[in-house]
Amino acid sequence: MSEKPALVSVQQSLRKCFDTIEPLHEEWNTTLLECDPHLSSLSNLAEQLQACQRVMFKKTPLSSFTNLQEHLSFKLQAAMEVTLEILNQKLSRLHRIRDSVSQVVGSVLYMYETNVEIIGLEAILERSSLCPSVADMLEWLQDIEKHYRNQYFIKCILLSHIYVTLIFFLNTSQNLLVGMACSEMEILEN
């Protein structure tokens, strides 16, 4: 293959790659926007659960409802689990998008690497007022791929942190409930 067809082939591959990444970028942003209400919901549910754990139902008109606090806590925890599952599904979609971007960028880099010796350094660095150089576009693609990898990693850490925090909170809340129940039993026995 001569220099010109090899260069055109790499440039076409670059154009296709950018065209493929554009809808993936839109899907990424849409997925992130879809996460916002679920994160807000999770925060609200955690706040409700915390309030539920603090209230002494025995001292309210609701005391006639047996096990109300446990039932409310159970319902709130179940709603939190459902919300976390939805967020995990969104994270899976982000993972798929990240993998798609990596695959597309990898195919362009492979095309470039197989033709780099034929094209030559001068043609790779050549740019015009209408078209950036192949080297510039390859660098942009690598930056794009790195961005998606890093953002996905950050989202994973964030969701893991939320999950661990909720588990800690739920365990602490359950221990408080058990402690309160034991205290009430001791008071009743005395």
Backbone as JSON, one array per atom type, in Angstrom:
{
  "sequence": "MSEKPALVSVQQSLRKCFDTIEPLHEEWNTTLLECDPHLSSLSNLAEQLQACQRVMFKKTPLSSFTNLQEHLSFKLQAAMEVTLEILNQKLSRLHRIRDSVSQVVGSVLYMYETNVEIIGLEAILERSSLCPSVADMLEWLQDIEKHYRNQYFIKCILLSHIYVTLIFFLNTSQNLLVGMACSEMEILEN",
  "N": [[0.85, -1.17, 0.0], [0.61, 2.19, -0.84], [1.76, 5.46, 0.33], [-0.29, 7.49, 0.22], [-2.95, 6.13, -0.1], [-2.85, 4.66, 2.31], [-2.72, 6.68, 4.24], [-5.16, 7.98, 3.76], [-6.88, 5.91, 4.44], [-6.4, 5.65, 7.21], [-7.24, 8.21, 8.03], [-9.96, 8.11, 7.33], [-10.74, 6.1, 9.04], [-10.32, 7.39, 11.45], [-12.29, 9.44, 11.26], [-14.63, 7.88, 11.24], [-14.43, 6.82, 13.76], [-14.67, 9.09, 15.47], [-17.26, 9.77, 14.73], [-18.61, 7.56, 15.71], [-18.12, 7.76, 18.43], [-19.49, 10.04, 19.2], [-22.45, 9.56, 19.5], [-22.19, 7.75, 21.59], [-21.14, 9.35, 23.57], [-23.33, 11.04, 24.02], [-25.14, 9.15, 25.0], [-23.8, 8.45, 27.33], [-23.92, 10.88, 28.79], [-26.7, 11.11, 29.04], [-27.25, 8.85, 30.59], [-25.92, 9.55, 32.95], [-27.48, 11.75, 33.7], [-29.86, 10.41, 34.19], [-29.19, 9.14, 36.52], [-29.25, 11.05, 38.52], [-31.92, 11.59, 39.75], [-32.21, 9.18, 41.11], [-30.05, 9.1, 42.85], [-30.74, 11.27, 44.43], [-33.12, 10.3, 45.48], [-32.14, 8.12, 46.93], [-30.66, 9.47, 48.86], [-32.75, 10.83, 50.17], [-34.22, 8.64, 51.13], [-32.36, 7.55, 52.91], [-32.22, 9.61, 54.75], [-34.84, 9.58, 55.71], [-34.86, 7.04, 56.87], [-32.98, 7.4, 58.86], [-34.3, 9.31, 60.43], [-36.48, 7.77, 61.15], [-35.23, 5.9, 62.78], [-34.5, 7.46, 64.93], [-36.82, 8.38, 66.13], [-38.96, 7.9, 68.87], [-41.31, 5.77, 68.91], [-42.97, 4.77, 70.84], [-43.7, 6.86, 72.41], [-45.52, 8.33, 71.03], [-48.64, 9.05, 69.3], [-48.72, 6.96, 67.55], [-48.03, 4.68, 68.8], [-49.75, 2.59, 69.18], [-49.61, 0.99, 66.99], [-48.16, -1.94, 66.48], [-44.76, -2.88, 66.21], [-44.17, -0.88, 64.35], [-41.98, 0.78, 63.87], [-39.98, -1.06, 63.11], [-41.18, -2.13, 60.82], [-41.37, 0.14, 59.15], [-38.66, 0.73, 58.92], [-37.78, -1.57, 57.61], [-39.2, -1.35, 55.15], [-38.09, 1.04, 54.15], [-35.4, 0.32, 53.92], [-35.63, -1.69, 52.01], [-36.52, -0.17, 49.82], [-34.25, 1.37, 49.47], [-32.42, -0.58, 48.68], [-33.52, -1.34, 46.21], [-33.2, 1.05, 44.81], [-30.4, 1.26, 44.84], [-29.84, -0.96, 43.24], [-30.86, -0.11, 40.8], [-29.09, 2.0, 40.31], [-26.76, 0.5, 40.06], [-27.35, -0.8, 37.66], [-27.29, 1.38, 35.94], [-24.62, 2.01, 36.18], [-23.55, -0.24, 34.99], [-24.33, 0.23, 32.37], [-22.76, 2.49, 31.84], [-20.29, 1.25, 31.98], [-20.41, -0.41, 29.74], [-20.49, 1.52, 27.73], [-18.03, 2.75, 28.13], [-16.34, 0.58, 27.49], [-17.05, 0.28, 24.78], [-16.11, 2.68, 23.68], [-13.36, 2.34, 24.18], [-12.86, 0.09, 22.58], [-13.39, 1.06, 19.97], [-11.51, 3.13, 19.76], [-9.21, 1.62, 20.09], [-9.27, 0.07, 17.74], [-8.78, 2.01, 15.79], [-6.23, 2.85, 16.55], [-4.87, 0.49, 16.08], [-5.15, 0.3, 13.3], [-3.68, 2.55, 12.59], [-1.13, 1.84, 13.62], [-0.47, -0.35, 12.02], [-0.07, 0.88, 9.61], [1.75, 2.92, 9.93], [4.48, 2.95, 9.19], [4.35, 2.94, 6.43], [3.0, 5.31, 5.89], [4.57, 7.38, 7.0], [6.38, 9.78, 8.99], [6.27, 12.55, 8.41], [3.85, 12.9, 6.95], [2.04, 12.14, 8.9], [2.25, 14.13, 10.79], [1.46, 16.33, 9.39], [-0.67, 19.08, 8.98], [-3.58, 21.01, 8.15], [-5.45, 24.04, 7.48], [-8.01, 23.17, 7.39], [-8.02, 20.59, 8.31], [-6.95, 18.74, 11.09], [-3.8, 17.29, 12.15], [-2.99, 13.8, 11.76], [-1.64, 12.81, 13.96], [-2.45, 14.61, 15.96], [-5.23, 14.05, 16.07], [-5.17, 11.36, 16.85], [-4.06, 11.66, 19.38], [-6.13, 13.09, 20.61], [-8.12, 11.13, 20.58], [-7.0, 9.24, 22.3], [-6.99, 10.76, 24.63], [-9.74, 11.06, 24.97], [-10.52, 8.39, 25.41], [-9.12, 7.9, 27.78], [-10.39, 9.73, 29.43], [-13.01, 8.61, 29.64], [-12.38, 6.15, 30.85], [-11.31, 7.06, 33.32], [-13.49, 8.54, 34.36], [-15.42, 6.53, 34.59], [-14.19, 4.92, 36.5], [-14.19, 6.7, 38.68], [-16.95, 6.94, 39.09], [-17.53, 4.32, 39.86], [-16.12, 4.16, 42.27], [-17.48, 6.13, 43.72], [-20.12, 5.04, 43.87], [-19.53, 2.7, 45.26], [-18.61, 3.79, 47.65], [-20.95, 5.04, 48.55], [-22.53, 2.78, 48.9], [-21.08, 1.34, 50.9], [-21.18, 3.2, 52.97], [-23.95, 3.28, 53.43], [-24.39, 0.63, 54.24], [-22.88, 0.59, 56.6], [-24.31, 2.54, 58.03], [-26.83, 1.28, 58.17], [-26.22, -1.03, 59.65], [-25.35, 0.15, 62.04], [-27.69, 1.47, 62.77], [-29.41, -0.72, 63.14], [-28.15, -1.94, 65.29], [-28.54, 0.07, 67.2], [-31.33, -0.04, 67.41], [-31.68, -2.61, 68.48], [-30.34, -2.24, 70.87], [-31.98, -0.25, 72.02], [-34.34, -1.68, 72.27], [-33.57, -3.63, 74.1], [-33.03, -1.99, 76.3], [-35.59, -0.97, 76.81], [-36.86, -3.35, 77.55], [-35.47, -3.96, 79.9], [-36.25, -1.81, 81.48], [-38.99, -2.28, 81.67], [-38.97, -4.69, 83.04], [-37.97, -3.98, 85.49]],
  "CA": [[0.0, 0.0, 0.0], [1.44, 3.4, -0.89], [1.54, 6.42, 1.41], [-1.57, 8.21, 0.09], [-4.1, 5.31, 0.31], [-2.73, 4.29, 3.73], [-3.08, 7.88, 5.0], [-6.61, 8.16, 3.59], [-7.52, 4.84, 5.2], [-6.3, 6.03, 8.63], [-8.09, 9.38, 8.23], [-11.35, 7.64, 7.3], [-10.94, 5.36, 10.28], [-10.44, 8.42, 12.49], [-13.6, 10.07, 11.11], [-15.64, 6.91, 11.7], [-14.28, 6.7, 15.21], [-15.29, 10.27, 16.08], [-18.71, 9.65, 14.49], [-19.11, 6.52, 16.6], [-18.02, 8.22, 19.82], [-20.47, 11.1, 19.47], [-23.67, 9.05, 20.14], [-21.82, 7.14, 22.86], [-21.02, 10.47, 24.51], [-24.7, 11.45, 24.34], [-25.71, 8.11, 25.86], [-23.11, 8.59, 28.62], [-24.5, 12.03, 29.49], [-28.09, 10.76, 29.37], [-27.21, 7.91, 31.71], [-25.57, 10.31, 34.15], [-28.66, 12.53, 34.08], [-30.83, 9.47, 34.75], [-28.75, 8.76, 37.86], [-29.51, 12.13, 39.47], [-33.08, 11.4, 40.63], [-32.02, 7.99, 41.96], [-29.15, 9.51, 43.94], [-31.55, 12.12, 45.31], [-34.04, 9.39, 46.17], [-31.36, 7.36, 47.91], [-30.36, 10.4, 49.95], [-33.99, 11.05, 50.91], [-34.55, 7.41, 51.86], [-31.43, 7.44, 54.04], [-32.64, 10.61, 55.73], [-36.07, 9.06, 56.32], [-34.49, 5.92, 57.73], [-32.31, 7.97, 60.02], [-35.36, 9.91, 61.25], [-37.26, 6.65, 61.68], [-34.45, 5.27, 63.85], [-34.4, 8.38, 66.07], [-38.13, 8.61, 66.75], [-39.42, 6.94, 69.87], [-42.72, 5.58, 68.56], [-43.72, 4.45, 72.06], [-44.14, 8.12, 73.03], [-46.33, 9.05, 70.06], [-49.95, 8.41, 69.06], [-48.54, 5.79, 66.69], [-47.56, 3.55, 69.61], [-50.7, 1.46, 69.11], [-49.22, 0.14, 65.87], [-47.04, -2.77, 66.92], [-43.62, -3.05, 65.31], [-44.21, 0.12, 63.28], [-40.63, 1.24, 63.57], [-39.31, -2.12, 62.37], [-41.8, -2.23, 59.49], [-40.94, 1.3, 58.37], [-37.23, 0.55, 58.63], [-37.68, -2.62, 56.6], [-39.66, -0.79, 53.87], [-37.11, 2.03, 53.68], [-34.2, -0.42, 53.5], [-35.96, -2.36, 50.74], [-36.53, 0.86, 48.79], [-32.85, 1.75, 49.24], [-31.81, -1.67, 47.92], [-34.03, -1.23, 44.84], [-32.55, 2.22, 44.23], [-29.01, 0.88, 44.59], [-29.82, -1.87, 42.09], [-31.05, 0.73, 39.6], [-27.82, 2.7, 40.1], [-25.82, -0.51, 39.54], [-27.68, -0.99, 36.25], [-26.78, 2.56, 35.23], [-23.17, 1.86, 36.17], [-23.27, -1.25, 33.97], [-24.45, 0.9, 31.07], [-21.55, 3.31, 31.7], [-19.2, 0.3, 31.71], [-20.55, -0.82, 28.33], [-20.1, 2.68, 26.9], [-16.57, 2.87, 28.26], [-15.75, -0.5, 26.7], [-17.26, 0.57, 23.36], [-15.16, 3.74, 23.32], [-12.03, 1.73, 24.17], [-12.77, -0.79, 21.42], [-13.33, 1.87, 18.76], [-10.21, 3.81, 19.77], [-8.22, 0.57, 19.87], [-9.25, -0.32, 16.33], [-8.11, 3.08, 15.04], [-4.81, 2.78, 16.87], [-4.34, -0.67, 15.37], [-5.07, 0.7, 11.88], [-2.55, 3.48, 12.51], [0.14, 1.12, 13.85], [-0.16, -1.21, 10.87], [0.25, 1.7, 8.44], [2.62, 4.03, 10.31], [5.73, 2.94, 8.42], [4.02, 3.27, 5.05], [2.58, 6.72, 5.82], [5.72, 8.25, 7.27], [6.23, 10.77, 10.05], [5.91, 13.86, 7.86], [2.42, 12.89, 6.61], [1.28, 12.0, 10.14], [2.3, 15.42, 11.49], [0.98, 17.39, 8.5], [-2.02, 19.58, 9.25], [-3.98, 22.14, 7.31], [-6.45, 24.88, 8.14], [-9.27, 22.43, 7.38], [-7.9, 19.25, 8.89], [-5.83, 18.57, 12.0], [-2.9, 16.2, 11.8], [-3.35, 12.46, 12.25], [-1.08, 12.7, 15.31], [-3.34, 15.36, 16.86], [-6.48, 13.31, 16.23], [-4.89, 10.16, 17.66], [-3.9, 12.12, 20.76], [-7.47, 13.4, 21.1], [-8.81, 9.87, 20.85], [-6.43, 8.66, 23.53], [-7.5, 11.58, 25.74], [-11.16, 10.71, 25.14], [-10.58, 7.07, 26.04], [-8.65, 8.07, 29.17], [-11.47, 10.43, 30.15], [-14.07, 7.66, 29.96], [-11.85, 5.2, 31.84], [-11.22, 7.74, 34.62], [-14.83, 8.87, 34.84], [-16.06, 5.28, 35.02], [-13.55, 4.53, 37.76], [-14.69, 7.61, 39.7], [-18.34, 6.57, 39.36], [-17.49, 3.07, 40.62], [-15.7, 4.48, 43.64], [-18.58, 6.86, 44.35], [-21.2, 4.12, 44.19], [-19.03, 1.81, 46.31], [-18.59, 4.58, 48.88], [-22.35, 5.18, 48.98], [-22.97, 1.47, 49.37], [-20.42, 1.04, 52.17], [-21.73, 4.13, 53.96], [-25.29, 2.82, 53.77], [-24.27, -0.62, 55.02], [-22.43, 0.99, 57.93], [-25.43, 3.21, 58.67], [-27.88, 0.3, 58.47], [-25.74, -1.87, 60.75], [-25.36, 0.99, 63.24], [-29.1, 1.69, 63.11], [-29.97, -1.96, 63.68], [-27.58, -2.11, 66.62], [-29.23, 1.01, 68.07], [-32.67, -0.58, 67.65], [-31.54, -3.73, 69.4], [-29.99, -1.65, 72.17], [-33.17, 0.42, 72.55], [-35.3, -2.73, 72.65], [-33.06, -4.23, 75.34], [-33.22, -1.0, 77.36], [-37.02, -0.95, 77.13], [-37.17, -4.6, 78.25], [-34.93, -3.84, 81.25], [-37.1, -0.86, 82.21], [-40.25, -2.95, 81.94], [-38.75, -5.75, 84.02], [-37.72, -3.37, 86.81]],
  "C": [[0.9, 1.24, 0.0], [1.0, 4.38, 0.19], [0.14, 7.03, 1.37], [-2.77, 7.34, 0.48], [-4.04, 4.91, 1.79], [-3.14, 5.47, 4.61], [-4.59, 8.12, 4.93], [-7.37, 7.12, 4.42], [-7.51, 5.16, 6.7], [-7.21, 7.22, 8.91], [-9.57, 9.0, 8.23], [-11.69, 6.88, 8.58], [-11.1, 6.33, 11.46], [-11.82, 9.09, 12.44], [-14.71, 9.15, 11.63], [-15.61, 6.8, 13.22], [-14.96, 7.88, 15.92], [-16.81, 10.24, 15.89], [-19.34, 8.61, 15.4], [-19.12, 6.98, 18.05], [-19.09, 9.25, 20.16], [-21.78, 10.57, 20.09], [-23.38, 8.35, 21.48], [-21.69, 8.21, 23.95], [-22.4, 10.95, 24.95], [-25.36, 10.43, 25.27], [-25.11, 8.17, 27.26], [-23.76, 9.72, 29.43], [-25.95, 11.77, 29.89], [-28.13, 9.83, 30.56], [-26.87, 8.63, 33.01], [-26.76, 11.15, 34.63], [-29.74, 11.63, 34.7], [-30.46, 9.04, 36.16], [-29.14, 9.79, 38.91], [-30.75, 11.9, 40.34], [-32.93, 10.19, 41.56], [-31.07, 8.3, 43.12], [-29.89, 10.39, 44.93], [-32.51, 11.27, 46.13], [-33.33, 8.61, 47.25], [-31.02, 8.23, 49.12], [-31.6, 10.64, 50.81], [-34.38, 9.82, 51.73], [-33.64, 7.23, 53.07], [-31.81, 8.41, 55.14], [-33.91, 10.15, 56.46], [-35.77, 7.92, 57.28], [-33.82, 6.42, 59.0], [-33.34, 8.59, 60.97], [-36.2, 8.82, 61.9], [-36.54, 6.0, 62.86], [-34.4, 6.14, 65.11], [-35.72, 8.54, 66.82], [-38.44, 7.5, 67.74], [-40.93, 6.78, 69.67], [-43.58, 5.28, 69.78], [-44.3, 5.7, 72.7], [-45.0, 8.95, 72.08], [-47.7, 8.38, 69.94], [-49.84, 7.15, 68.19], [-48.13, 4.54, 67.48], [-48.5, 2.35, 69.57], [-50.41, 0.52, 67.95], [-47.98, -0.66, 66.28], [-46.0, -2.92, 65.82], [-43.58, -2.04, 64.15], [-42.8, 0.56, 62.88], [-39.87, 0.2, 62.76], [-39.86, -2.25, 60.96], [-41.37, -1.07, 58.59], [-39.47, 1.17, 57.98], [-37.04, -0.48, 57.53], [-38.08, -2.08, 55.22], [-38.64, 0.2, 53.3], [-35.84, 1.34, 53.2], [-34.44, -1.13, 52.17], [-35.97, -1.35, 49.59], [-35.11, 1.31, 48.46], [-32.15, 0.68, 48.41], [-32.25, -1.62, 46.45], [-33.34, -0.06, 44.12], [-31.08, 1.94, 43.93], [-28.89, -0.06, 43.4], [-29.99, -1.1, 40.79], [-29.75, 1.47, 39.29], [-26.75, 1.73, 39.59], [-26.08, -0.79, 38.06], [-27.17, 0.18, 35.41], [-25.25, 2.48, 35.13], [-22.76, 0.81, 35.14], [-23.37, -0.65, 32.57], [-23.22, 1.78, 30.82], [-20.34, 2.43, 31.38], [-19.23, -0.14, 30.24], [-20.11, 0.3, 27.4], [-18.59, 2.84, 26.94], [-15.86, 1.82, 27.43], [-15.9, -0.26, 25.2], [-16.29, 1.64, 22.88], [-13.75, 3.15, 23.22], [-11.84, 0.85, 22.94], [-12.62, 0.0, 20.12], [-11.97, 2.57, 18.66], [-9.1, 2.79, 19.5], [-8.13, 0.14, 18.41], [-8.57, 0.74, 15.47], [-6.61, 3.05, 15.3], [-4.15, 1.59, 16.18], [-4.15, -0.35, 13.88], [-3.86, 1.63, 11.68], [-1.22, 2.72, 12.62], [0.52, 0.22, 12.68], [0.27, -0.41, 9.65], [1.27, 2.8, 8.72], [3.9, 4.08, 9.47], [5.49, 3.32, 6.97], [3.73, 4.77, 4.92], [3.77, 7.66, 6.01], [5.38, 9.35, 8.27], [5.75, 12.12, 9.52], [4.4, 13.93, 7.55], [1.56, 12.81, 7.87], [1.2, 13.34, 10.88], [1.73, 16.57, 10.66], [-0.45, 17.77, 8.84], [-2.31, 20.74, 8.31], [-5.01, 22.97, 8.08], [-7.8, 24.17, 8.23], [-9.22, 21.11, 8.13], [-6.71, 19.19, 9.85], [-4.95, 17.4, 11.56], [-3.43, 14.88, 12.36], [-2.84, 12.3, 13.68], [-1.97, 13.42, 16.32], [-4.62, 14.57, 17.13], [-6.29, 12.04, 17.06], [-4.72, 10.54, 19.13], [-5.25, 12.44, 21.38], [-8.23, 12.12, 21.45], [-8.29, 9.21, 22.13], [-6.89, 9.44, 24.75], [-8.96, 11.25, 26.04], [-11.28, 9.37, 25.86], [-10.17, 7.16, 27.51], [-9.73, 8.75, 30.01], [-12.56, 9.44, 30.57], [-13.61, 6.62, 30.98], [-11.83, 5.83, 33.23], [-12.59, 8.05, 35.19], [-15.58, 7.62, 35.31], [-15.5, 4.83, 36.37], [-14.06, 5.4, 38.91], [-16.13, 7.26, 40.08], [-18.41, 5.27, 40.16], [-17.12, 3.33, 42.07], [-16.82, 5.19, 44.38], [-19.7, 5.92, 44.76], [-20.77, 3.15, 45.29], [-19.02, 2.53, 47.66], [-20.01, 4.75, 49.44], [-22.83, 3.86, 49.58], [-22.38, 1.13, 50.74], [-20.97, 1.93, 53.28], [-23.12, 3.69, 54.39], [-25.26, 1.54, 54.6], [-23.86, -0.3, 56.45], [-23.58, 1.63, 58.7], [-26.51, 2.21, 59.07], [-27.47, -0.6, 59.63], [-25.77, -1.1, 62.07], [-26.79, 1.2, 63.71], [-29.72, 0.44, 63.72], [-29.42, -2.23, 65.08], [-28.23, -1.17, 67.62], [-30.63, 0.51, 68.41], [-32.63, -1.73, 68.65], [-31.23, -3.22, 70.8], [-31.17, -0.97, 72.82], [-34.18, -0.62, 73.03], [-34.86, -3.39, 73.95], [-33.26, -3.28, 76.51], [-34.67, -0.94, 77.79], [-37.41, -2.19, 77.92], [-36.68, -4.52, 79.69], [-35.79, -2.91, 82.1], [-38.41, -1.52, 82.59], [-40.11, -4.01, 83.02], [-38.54, -5.18, 85.42], [-38.97, -2.72, 87.27]]
}
